[in-house]
Amino acid sequence: MITKEDITQLIEQGLSGSQAIIKGDDGSHFEGIVVSPEFSDKNMIAQHKMVYATLGDRMQTGVIHALSLRTYTPEQWASQNENQQ
């Protein structure tokens, strides 16, 4: 079984300068927000592929059954948080 802390660590180690906020407690279904400067100039599909790459084969083998993602550059994240205040 994998934990949200494990997923956070894998993503943050795999994407330089990233911040991952992972939720989910059932051990296989997770939601995540990932903020990374490496997402600049990449479309959403490319960003998600970058995140999935940090997880290795855990998605294919079913260790992680589902991971719903929202990805942002640091600038997009800052703008998102300003809009919510």
C-alpha positions as CSV (number, residue, x, y, z in Angstrom):
1,M,0.0,0.0,0.0
2,I,1.2,3.5,-0.8
3,T,0.5,6.6,1.3
4,K,-0.1,10.2,0.3
5,E,3.2,11.0,2.0
6,D,5.0,8.5,-0.3
7,I,3.4,10.0,-3.4
8,T,4.3,13.6,-2.2
9,Q,7.9,12.5,-1.7
10,L,8.2,10.8,-5.1
11,I,6.8,13.8,-6.9
12,E,8.9,16.4,-5.1
13,Q,12.0,14.4,-5.5
14,G,11.3,13.7,-9.2
15,L,10.4,17.3,-10.2
16,S,13.0,19.8,-9.1
17,G,11.6,22.7,-7.1
18,S,8.1,21.2,-7.0
19,Q,5.5,21.2,-4.3
20,A,2.9,18.5,-4.1
21,I,-0.3,18.5,-2.1
22,I,-1.8,15.0,-2.1
23,K,-5.1,14.0,-0.6
24,G,-6.7,10.5,-0.2
25,D,-6.8,8.0,2.5
26,D,-8.0,4.7,1.0
27,G,-4.6,3.6,-0.2
28,S,-5.3,3.6,-3.9
29,H,-7.4,6.7,-5.0
30,F,-5.7,10.1,-4.6
31,E,-6.1,13.7,-5.6
32,G,-3.2,16.0,-6.1
33,I,-2.1,19.5,-6.8
34,V,1.4,19.8,-8.1
35,V,3.2,23.2,-8.5
36,S,6.5,23.1,-10.5
37,P,8.6,25.6,-12.4
38,E,9.3,22.7,-14.8
39,F,5.7,23.1,-16.1
40,S,6.4,26.4,-17.8
41,D,5.8,26.2,-21.6
42,K,4.2,22.7,-21.3
43,N,0.6,21.9,-21.9
44,M,-1.5,20.1,-19.3
45,I,-1.0,16.6,-20.9
46,A,2.8,17.1,-20.8
47,Q,2.6,18.3,-17.2
48,H,0.6,15.3,-16.1
49,K,3.0,12.9,-17.9
50,M,5.8,14.5,-16.1
51,V,4.1,13.9,-12.7
52,Y,3.2,10.3,-13.7
53,A,6.9,9.7,-14.7
54,T,7.9,10.5,-11.1
55,L,5.7,7.6,-9.9
56,G,7.5,4.9,-11.9
57,D,5.3,1.9,-12.7
58,R,3.0,2.4,-9.7
59,M,0.2,3.5,-11.9
60,Q,0.5,0.6,-14.4
61,T,0.8,-2.0,-11.6
62,G,-2.2,-0.8,-9.7
63,V,-0.3,0.3,-6.6
64,I,-1.9,3.7,-7.3
65,H,-5.3,3.0,-8.8
66,A,-6.3,6.6,-9.6
67,L,-4.6,10.0,-9.2
68,S,-6.6,13.0,-10.2
69,L,-4.2,15.9,-10.9
70,R,-4.3,19.7,-11.1
71,T,-1.0,21.1,-12.2
72,Y,0.3,24.7,-12.0
73,T,3.4,26.8,-12.6
74,P,4.4,28.8,-9.6
75,E,2.9,31.9,-11.3
76,Q,-0.4,30.2,-12.0
77,W,-0.6,28.9,-8.5
78,A,0.1,32.4,-7.0
79,S,-2.6,33.9,-9.3
80,Q,-5.0,31.1,-8.3
81,N,-4.5,31.8,-4.7
82,E,-4.9,35.6,-5.1
83,N,-8.2,35.0,-6.9
84,Q,-9.5,33.0,-4.0
85,Q,-8.9,35.6,-1.4
